[in-house]
Amino acid sequence: MTDIVLTEGDRLLCNLAAELLMALDPRPRRERIGERLLQHYRDDLAAAHPDADPAVIDDMALRFGGALLLAMEAIGLANTTEAELGHA
């Protein structure tokens, strides 16, 4: 396995996880659970593709983590009021 493109299932999981994480209290709980989620994602990839280069698995997990952070940021911005943005 050499492909590091997230699948549609990965995107769905990422968006769902972002919504759940953003519903949690911020630090440190959100960070701790996010880290656990990424580790499980990486472990599941490694189990599903036992012959894959570990660097590819790590890169896929890193990309999933980046997509997760972007999705969380988008949710945070969507829930921010004009006053909070300084546009009131």
C-alpha positions as CSV (number, residue, x, y, z in Angstrom):
1,M,0.0,0.0,0.0
2,T,1.5,3.3,-1.1
3,D,-1.6,5.5,-1.5
4,I,-2.2,8.1,1.2
5,V,-5.5,9.6,0.0
6,L,-8.3,9.5,2.5
7,T,-11.3,7.5,1.4
8,E,-14.9,8.6,1.6
9,G,-15.3,6.5,4.7
10,D,-12.3,8.3,6.2
11,R,-13.9,11.7,5.4
12,L,-17.2,10.6,7.0
13,L,-15.4,9.4,10.1
14,C,-13.4,12.6,10.2
15,N,-16.4,14.8,10.1
16,L,-18.3,12.8,12.7
17,A,-15.3,12.7,15.0
18,A,-14.8,16.5,14.6
19,E,-18.4,17.1,15.6
20,L,-18.1,14.8,18.7
21,L,-14.8,16.3,19.7
22,M,-16.1,19.9,19.4
23,A,-19.0,18.9,21.7
24,L,-16.5,18.1,24.4
25,D,-15.0,20.6,26.9
26,P,-11.8,22.1,25.5
27,R,-8.4,21.0,26.8
28,P,-7.2,18.7,28.1
29,R,-10.0,16.3,27.5
30,R,-10.6,17.1,23.8
31,E,-6.9,16.8,23.1
32,R,-6.6,13.5,25.0
33,I,-9.6,11.9,23.2
34,G,-8.4,13.2,19.8
35,E,-5.0,11.7,20.3
36,R,-6.6,8.3,21.3
37,L,-8.8,8.5,18.2
38,L,-5.8,9.1,15.9
39,Q,-3.9,6.2,17.5
40,H,-6.9,3.9,17.0
41,Y,-7.1,5.0,13.4
42,R,-3.4,4.3,12.9
43,D,-3.7,0.9,14.6
44,D,-6.7,0.0,12.4
45,L,-4.9,0.9,9.3
46,A,-1.9,-1.2,10.3
47,A,-4.1,-4.2,11.1
48,A,-6.0,-3.8,7.8
49,H,-2.8,-3.5,5.8
50,P,-0.2,-5.6,7.6
51,D,2.3,-5.5,4.6
52,A,2.2,-1.7,4.3
53,D,5.3,0.3,5.0
54,P,4.9,1.8,8.5
55,A,5.9,5.2,7.1
56,V,2.9,5.1,4.8
57,I,0.6,4.2,7.7
58,D,2.1,7.0,9.8
59,D,1.6,9.5,6.9
60,M,-2.0,8.4,6.4
61,A,-2.7,8.9,10.2
62,L,-1.0,12.3,10.0
63,R,-3.2,13.3,7.1
64,F,-6.3,12.1,8.9
65,G,-5.2,14.1,11.9
66,G,-4.8,17.2,9.7
67,A,-8.2,16.7,8.2
68,L,-9.7,16.3,11.6
69,L,-8.2,19.5,12.8
70,L,-9.5,21.4,9.8
71,A,-13.0,19.9,10.2
72,M,-12.9,20.9,13.9
73,E,-11.9,24.5,13.0
74,A,-14.7,24.7,10.4
75,I,-17.2,23.6,13.1
76,G,-15.8,26.2,15.5
77,L,-16.0,29.0,12.9
78,A,-19.6,28.0,11.9
79,N,-20.6,28.3,15.6
80,T,-18.9,31.6,16.2
81,T,-21.1,34.7,16.4
82,E,-20.4,37.9,14.6
83,A,-19.7,39.6,17.9
84,E,-17.2,36.9,18.8
85,L,-15.5,37.5,15.4
86,G,-15.4,41.2,16.1
87,H,-17.8,42.2,13.3
88,A,-20.6,43.4,15.5
